[in-house]
Amino acid sequence: MTIPIPTPWTLLRCQQLAKSNEAPSSSEITFIRAVESETTARLTRLEDEILRLRHRLDELQAERDQLSAYHSQNLSILSPLRRLPPEVLAEIFSWSLPAIREMAGTTSDLKKSPWVLAQVNRRWREVSLSTPLLWSTVCVSYMGLDASGFPPPEMIQAQIDRVGQTLKIHFSASESCVPDEQHDMFELLSAHSARWEDLDIQLNAALFPRLAALRGRLPSLRRLWIQWDNADSDDEQTGVGSIKCFETASSLVDVGVKSESRFIPILLPAYQLTSYRLHGPWEMHERVLKLAPNLVEARVIIAFDSSEWPNAINSAIDLPHLRRLYTTHVEVLDHLRTPALSEIAFWLDHDQIHQEDPFDRLDAFFVRSSCTPQQLCLKGFPDASTTAEILKKYPSITSFVLIINSFDDEDVGQDVLVNAVDTHLTMLTLGNDPISPHLRSISFATTQSIPIDYPLFLKMLQSRRRNPYSALCSAAFLTREGPDPDPVTRVRLEALRDAGLGLCVESGQKTNMRMDLWTCECSWNAS
């Protein structure tokens, strides 16, 4: 059928019919049916053409995918990664290992490095298995695990077998888990004790007696961190009155001992120690310090000591090489002489501020030691006016750190902590009577969530940056629980950083490591 050539009137009439419900005439029906027949045929041809083109498109896409895969295969063959020397690839692998702090309370995991590296391809497996350093850190933790989560001994043994010489052991026992599994694992690790270089161990009560078997079997041990929190255990349960196995560790130079519940004496090769951190009574500290002239760093935590402090003796304990010191009690300073000291940090509790001036002891200590300290770190909430006096008196101090903390003083109100920050910020703001313009670094930190006057912090920094006599080149404000600066203050702080000030304003757990460094905390253990 041939469609009649439509006249303008016919086209207009069709448009009118399409827009109304009017019935078409006989001649109009004949014309419209002819048009419908022709358009149906045309639609059929178009559908066929579309189907053909779709088939062709599918063929082209399949060819493209095949060619792309072939192209990627050739690119992978040419990848520089394939030509990397094994030692370079091993170095890259070493940077994929989780940080020690990330391993806290965890066990070696097949889904993490280094185990996952051995599952990629044959070359990666060969390189990873031939790199003992990747496997030298062995982490085993029973904290918070049920029987289904216990680390398999076969996996730990396989890891140990891949290590060349020394092992770094991180072992966390639990009082709540079935002891047999933990004891068997400890025995497995102890069989290789001659290769231990680092030992970071959290004990349960049943493991104490097993330590005795390590005596004389730790020739390579250089660093030790040991702790226990079994508050309900006693000597009868642990089976020991003291820990003696580490006394014969001939390579031991770095020691940390911590207990939150009870003190157990520990014998150490004091003469060879260079780094020392211990929670215990002053009597224990005194015994070790007198025999440790080679100490470079010491963290003296006084605990489990209800007796009165002894009078300072005429001959103080000489520590000629000590450079970094932190103590929870300023009374410790009465008993020390440290001519090489460059960094000192100590805790100030609520009672000390009102009962005595702790800086009298600090002043006497500096005079006795004839040292030139460069960094002063105060933890707690000291009086700003007294801080100002010590900074004025000792211009050798070019770095000042204030860590606000009331952990041991639960009765201290938030307003006291806020006041300690604000008064120090005000004191350090340079005005007509400048306080310590020679300070090159000023750092503030809080371990609790308190309101922070960041505009006041900004004002202090601006006053020092504008003063021609100010030496300030770095500053920090760290908080473990926020809050963050308001947007306007943050922009102005960023402007100071852009102008060359080394500025760090951070919050959260990532600030812990820096705070720990200021107070001589252990940096290599996973606890």
C-alpha positions in Angstrom: 0.0 0.0 0.0 1.3 3.4 -0.9 0.6 6.3 1.5 -1.1 9.2 -0.3 0.8 12.4 -0.3 -0.7 14.4 2.6 -1.9 17.9 2.0 -1.4 20.6 4.6 -5.1 20.3 5.4 -4.7 16.5 5.9 -1.8 17.0 8.3 -3.7 19.7 10.2 -6.8 17.5 10.4 -4.7 14.6 11.8 -3.3 16.8 14.5 -6.9 17.9 15.4 -8.1 14.3 15.7 -5.1 13.4 17.8 -5.9 16.1 20.3 -9.7 15.3 20.6 -12.1 12.4 20.8 -13.8 13.2 17.5 -14.4 10.2 15.2 -12.6 10.3 11.8 -14.5 10.2 8.5 -14.3 7.2 6.1 -11.7 8.9 3.9 -9.7 9.9 7.0 -9.8 6.3 8.3 -8.4 5.0 4.9 -5.5 7.5 5.0 -4.7 6.9 8.7 -4.7 3.1 8.2 -2.3 3.4 5.3 0.0 5.5 7.5 -0.2 3.0 10.3 0.7 0.1 8.0 3.7 1.9 6.6 5.0 2.9 10.1 4.6 -0.7 11.4 6.8 -2.0 8.6 9.3 0.7 9.3 9.4 0.0 13.1 10.0 -3.7 12.3 13.0 -2.8 10.1 14.3 -0.6 12.8 14.0 -3.3 15.5 15.8 -5.7 13.3 18.6 -3.2 12.7 18.9 -2.4 16.5 19.1 -6.2 17.2 21.8 -6.6 14.6 23.7 -3.7 16.0 23.3 -5.0 19.6 24.8 -8.3 18.5 27.6 -6.5 16.9 28.2 -4.3 20.0 28.3 -7.5 22.2 30.9 -8.9 19.8 33.0 -5.7 20.0 32.7 -5.5 23.8 33.8 -9.2 24.1 36.7 -8.5 21.8 37.6 -5.4 23.8 37.5 -7.3 27.1 39.7 -10.1 25.7 42.1 -7.6 24.2 42.2 -5.5 27.5 43.0 -8.7 29.5 45.7 -9.6 27.0 47.0 -6.0 27.3 47.0 -6.0 31.1 48.8 -9.4 31.0 51.6 -7.9 28.9 51.8 -4.8 31.1 52.1 -7.0 34.2 55.0 -8.9 32.5 56.7 -5.5 31.9 55.9 -4.3 35.5 59.0 -2.9 37.2 57.8 -4.8 40.3 58.9 -8.0 38.6 62.4 -6.7 38.2 62.8 -5.4 41.7 65.8 -7.0 43.4 64.7 -9.3 46.2 66.3 -7.1 48.9 64.3 -4.1 47.7 61.0 -6.1 47.7 61.9 -7.3 51.2 62.3 -3.7 52.3 58.9 -2.8 50.9 57.4 -5.8 52.7 58.9 -4.6 56.0 57.0 -1.4 55.7 53.7 -3.3 55.5 54.1 -4.8 58.9 51.7 -3.4 61.5 53.1 -1.1 64.2 53.8 -2.6 67.6 51.0 -0.5 69.2 48.6 -1.9 66.6 49.4 -5.4 67.7 48.4 -4.8 71.4 46.0 -7.5 72.5 46.2 -9.3 69.1 47.6 -12.5 67.7 49.5 -13.1 64.4 46.8 -13.1 61.7 46.8 -14.9 58.3 45.0 -11.9 56.8 47.7 -9.5 57.8 51.3 -9.0 57.0 53.6 -10.9 56.8 51.3 -14.0 56.4 49.2 -12.4 53.6 52.4 -11.7 51.6 53.1 -15.4 51.2 49.7 -15.9 49.6 50.0 -13.5 46.6 52.3 -15.4 44.2 55.3 -17.7 44.2 57.9 -14.9 44.0 56.4 -12.9 46.9 56.2 -16.1 48.9 59.8 -16.9 48.2 61.0 -13.4 49.2 58.8 -13.2 52.3 59.9 -16.7 53.5 63.6 -15.8 52.9 63.3 -12.6 54.9 63.6 -13.5 58.6 63.0 -9.9 59.7 59.4 -10.1 58.6 58.7 -13.0 60.9 60.8 -12.0 63.9 57.9 -10.3 65.9 55.7 -13.0 67.4 52.4 -11.8 69.0 50.3 -14.1 71.1 47.3 -12.7 73.1 44.6 -14.5 75.1 43.0 -11.2 76.3 39.3 -11.3 75.6 39.4 -14.6 73.7 37.3 -17.8 74.1 38.6 -21.2 73.1 37.7 -20.7 69.4 39.9 -17.7 69.2 43.1 -19.2 70.7 46.1 -18.9 68.4 47.1 -22.3 66.9 50.5 -23.6 68.1 51.3 -24.9 64.6 51.0 -21.4 63.2 53.3 -19.9 65.8 55.8 -22.7 65.4 55.8 -22.2 61.6 56.5 -18.5 62.2 59.4 -19.2 64.6 60.9 -21.6 62.1 61.1 -18.8 59.5 63.1 -16.5 61.8 66.9 -16.5 61.5 68.4 -15.5 64.8 66.5 -13.3 67.2 62.9 -13.2 68.2 60.7 -10.4 69.5 58.1 -11.9 71.7 54.8 -10.2 72.8 52.8 -12.5 75.0 49.6 -11.5 76.9 48.1 -14.1 79.3 44.7 -13.9 80.8 43.2 -14.8 84.1 39.8 -15.6 82.5 41.0 -18.1 79.8 41.7 -21.8 80.4 45.3 -21.9 81.6 46.4 -25.1 79.8 46.3 -23.5 76.4 48.3 -20.5 77.6 50.9 -22.6 79.4 51.5 -24.9 76.4 52.0 -21.8 74.2 54.4 -20.2 76.7 56.4 -23.5 76.8 56.5 -23.5 73.0 57.9 -19.9 73.1 60.2 -20.7 76.0 61.9 -23.5 74.0 63.4 -20.7 71.9 64.2 -18.3 74.8 67.9 -18.3 73.8 66.9 -16.4 70.7 64.6 -13.8 72.5 65.8 -10.2 71.8 62.6 -8.5 73.1 60.2 -9.9 75.6 56.9 -8.0 76.2 54.9 -10.2 78.6 51.7 -9.8 80.6 51.5 -12.5 83.2 48.6 -14.3 84.9 49.1 -15.9 88.3 49.8 -19.4 87.0 52.7 -18.2 84.8 54.8 -16.8 87.6 56.3 -20.2 88.7 57.2 -20.9 85.1 59.5 -17.9 84.8 62.1 -19.6 87.0 62.9 -22.0 84.2 64.2 -19.1 82.1 67.1 -18.4 84.4 70.3 -18.7 82.5 68.5 -19.2 79.2 68.3 -15.5 78.0 71.7 -14.7 76.5 70.2 -12.5 73.7 67.5 -10.6 75.7 68.1 -6.9 75.3 64.7 -5.4 76.1 62.1 -6.5 78.7 58.7 -5.3 79.5 56.8 -7.3 82.2 53.5 -6.6 83.8 50.8 -8.2 85.8 47.3 -7.1 86.9 46.1 -10.1 88.9 44.9 -8.2 91.9 43.4 -11.2 93.6 46.5 -13.4 93.6 49.0 -13.6 96.4 52.3 -15.3 96.9 50.6 -18.6 97.6 48.8 -18.5 94.3 51.7 -17.3 92.2 54.1 -19.6 93.9 56.9 -16.9 94.0 58.0 -14.2 96.3 60.3 -12.6 93.8 61.3 -12.8 90.1 64.9 -13.8 89.6 65.2 -15.2 86.1 66.3 -12.0 84.5 69.2 -11.4 86.8 71.5 -13.5 84.6 70.4 -12.0 81.2 73.8 -10.8 80.1 72.6 -8.6 77.2 69.7 -6.9 79.0 69.9 -3.1 78.8 66.2 -1.9 78.7 63.8 -2.9 81.4 60.2 -2.0 82.2 58.2 -3.4 85.1 54.5 -2.5 85.8 51.8 -3.7 88.2 48.5 -2.0 89.0 47.7 -4.3 91.9 50.6 -5.7 93.8 54.4 -5.5 93.9 56.7 -8.5 93.5 60.4 -7.8 93.8 62.4 -8.4 90.6 66.2 -8.9 90.4 67.9 -7.2 87.5 71.4 -6.9 86.1 71.4 -3.3 87.1 75.0 -2.4 86.2 74.4 -3.0 82.5 71.0 -1.2 82.2 70.7 2.0 80.1 66.9 2.3 80.2 64.8 1.7 83.3 61.0 1.9 84.0 59.6 0.4 87.2 56.4 0.6 89.3 57.4 -0.1 92.9 58.4 1.2 96.3 61.3 3.7 96.7 63.3 1.0 98.5 63.3 -1.1 95.3 64.2 1.9 93.1 67.0 2.9 95.4 68.5 -0.6 95.3 68.5 -0.6 91.5 69.6 2.9 90.9 72.6 2.6 93.2 73.9 -0.3 91.0 73.0 1.3 87.7 75.6 4.0 86.8 75.1 3.5 83.1 71.4 4.6 82.9 70.6 7.1 80.2 66.8 7.1 80.8 64.7 6.4 83.9 61.0 6.3 84.7 60.6 6.1 88.5 57.0 5.3 89.4 56.6 5.2 93.2 53.8 2.7 94.1 53.0 0.3 96.9 54.9 2.5 99.3 53.2 3.6 102.5 56.3 4.4 104.5 57.6 7.9 105.2 60.3 9.2 102.8 63.8 8.8 104.3 65.8 11.8 104.9 68.1 12.7 102.0 71.5 11.3 102.6 74.7 13.3 102.2 75.9 11.2 99.3 73.3 11.2 96.6 73.0 8.4 94.1 75.3 9.3 91.2 73.9 8.7 87.7 76.6 10.3 85.5 75.0 9.3 82.1 71.3 9.9 82.9 69.8 12.3 80.3 66.1 11.7 80.6 64.1 11.3 83.9 60.5 11.1 84.9 59.2 10.5 88.4 55.8 10.5 90.1 57.3 12.0 93.3 59.6 15.0 93.5 61.0 13.5 96.7 63.0 11.3 94.4 65.1 14.3 93.3 66.5 14.7 96.9 68.4 11.4 96.4 69.9 11.8 92.9 72.8 13.6 91.2 72.6 13.7 87.4 75.2 16.0 85.8 74.3 15.0 82.3 70.5 15.5 82.6 68.9 17.3 79.7 65.2 16.3 80.0 63.2 16.2 83.3 59.5 15.4 83.8 57.6 14.8 87.0 54.1 14.5 88.4 52.5 17.2 90.6 49.4 16.0 92.6 46.8 18.2 94.2 48.2 17.9 97.8 51.7 18.9 96.8 50.6 22.2 95.4 49.0 23.3 98.6 51.3 21.7 101.2 54.8 22.5 99.8 56.6 24.0 96.9 57.9 21.2 94.8 60.2 23.5 92.9 62.3 24.1 96.0 63.3 20.4 95.5 63.8 20.9 91.8 66.0 23.9 92.4 68.2 22.0 95.0 68.4 19.1 92.6 69.7 21.3 89.7 72.3 22.9 92.0 73.4 19.5 93.4 73.7 18.0 89.9 75.3 21.0 88.2 73.3 20.1 85.1 71.9 22.2 82.3 68.4 20.9 81.6 66.9 21.7 78.2 63.4 20.3 78.6 61.0 20.6 81.5 57.8 18.6 81.4 55.2 18.9 84.2 52.4 16.4 84.5 49.4 17.2 86.7 48.3 20.8 87.3 51.1 23.0 88.6 50.9 26.6 89.7 51.7 28.9 86.8 53.6 31.5 88.9 56.0 28.9 90.2 56.5 27.5 86.7 57.4 31.1 85.6 60.0 31.4 88.3 61.7 28.2 87.3 61.7 29.1 83.6 63.2 32.5 84.5 65.9 31.0 86.7 67.0 28.3 84.3 67.4 29.8 80.8 69.0 26.6 79.6 65.4 25.2 79.4 64.3 25.8 75.8 61.5 23.3 75.7 58.5 23.4 78.1 55.7 20.8 78.2 52.6 20.8 80.3 50.4 17.6 80.5 47.2 18.2 82.3 46.1 15.0 84.1 44.1 14.3 87.3 44.0 10.5 87.1 45.2 10.1 90.7 43.1 13.0 92.0 39.5 12.1 91.3 38.3 14.8 93.6 39.8 17.6 91.4 37.2 19.5 89.6 37.3 20.3 85.9 37.6 24.0 86.7 41.0 23.3 88.4 42.3 21.6 85.3 41.0 24.3 83.0 42.5 27.0 85.2 45.9 25.3 85.1 45.9 25.5 81.3 44.6 29.0 81.0 47.0 30.5 83.6 50.0 28.9 81.9 48.8 30.2 78.5 48.4 33.7 80.0 51.8 33.5 81.7 53.5 32.4 78.5 51.9 35.2 76.4 54.6 37.8 75.9 53.8 41.3 77.1 55.7 44.1 78.8 57.4 41.6 81.2 58.2 38.7 78.9 58.5 35.2 80.4 61.2 33.1 78.9 61.4 34.5 75.3 64.3 32.0 74.8 61.8 29.0 74.7 62.1 27.3 71.4 59.3 24.8 71.9 56.0 25.0 74.0 53.7 22.1 74.2 50.4 21.5 76.0 48.5 18.2 76.4 45.4 16.9 78.2 44.5 13.3 78.9 40.9 14.2 79.7 38.1 16.0 77.9 38.0 19.6 79.2 37.1 22.9 77.6 40.2 24.3 75.7 40.6 28.0 75.1 42.2 27.7 71.7 41.9 31.5 71.0 44.0 32.0 74.1 46.5 29.4 72.8 46.5 31.3 69.5 47.1 34.6 71.3 50.1 33.2 73.1 51.6 31.9 69.9 51.0 35.2 68.0 52.6 37.2 70.8 55.7 35.2 70.6 55.9 35.1 66.8 55.6 38.9 66.7 58.2 39.5 69.3 61.7 40.0 67.8 63.4 38.5 70.8 61.3 35.3 70.8 63.0 32.1 69.8 59.8 30.0 69.4 59.9 27.7 66.4 57.6 24.8 67.4 54.4 24.4 69.5 51.8 21.7 70.1 48.4 21.2 71.7 47.4 17.5 72.1 44.2 16.2 73.5 43.1 12.5 73.8 39.4 13.4 73.8 39.0 16.7 72.0 37.6 19.2 71.6 38.9 20.6 68.3 39.5 24.4 67.7 36.6 26.4 66.2 36.9 27.1 62.4 38.1 30.7 62.7 40.9 29.8 65.2 41.9 26.8 63.1 42.4 29.0 60.1 44.5 31.4 62.0 46.6 28.5 63.5 47.1 27.2 59.9 48.3 30.7 59.0 51.0 30.4 61.7 52.0 27.0 60.3 52.2 28.4 56.8 54.4 31.2 58.1 57.0 28.7 59.3 55.9 27.7 62.8 56.2 24.0 63.5 52.7 23.5 64.9 50.8 20.3 65.9 47.2 20.5 67.0 45.8 17.0 67.3 43.3 14.8 69.2 42.7 11.1 69.7 44.7 8.1 70.4 47.4 9.1 67.9 48.6 11.6 70.5 49.5 8.9 73.0 52.9 8.2 71.6 54.1 11.8 71.8 52.8 12.2 75.4 54.6 8.9 76.3 57.8 10.2 74.9 57.7 13.3 77.1 57.4 11.1 80.2 59.9 8.4 79.3 57.3 5.7 78.6 58.3 2.5 76.8 58.0 3.0 73.1 58.7 -0.5 71.8 56.2 -2.7 73.6 52.6 -3.4 72.6 51.1 -2.8 76.0 
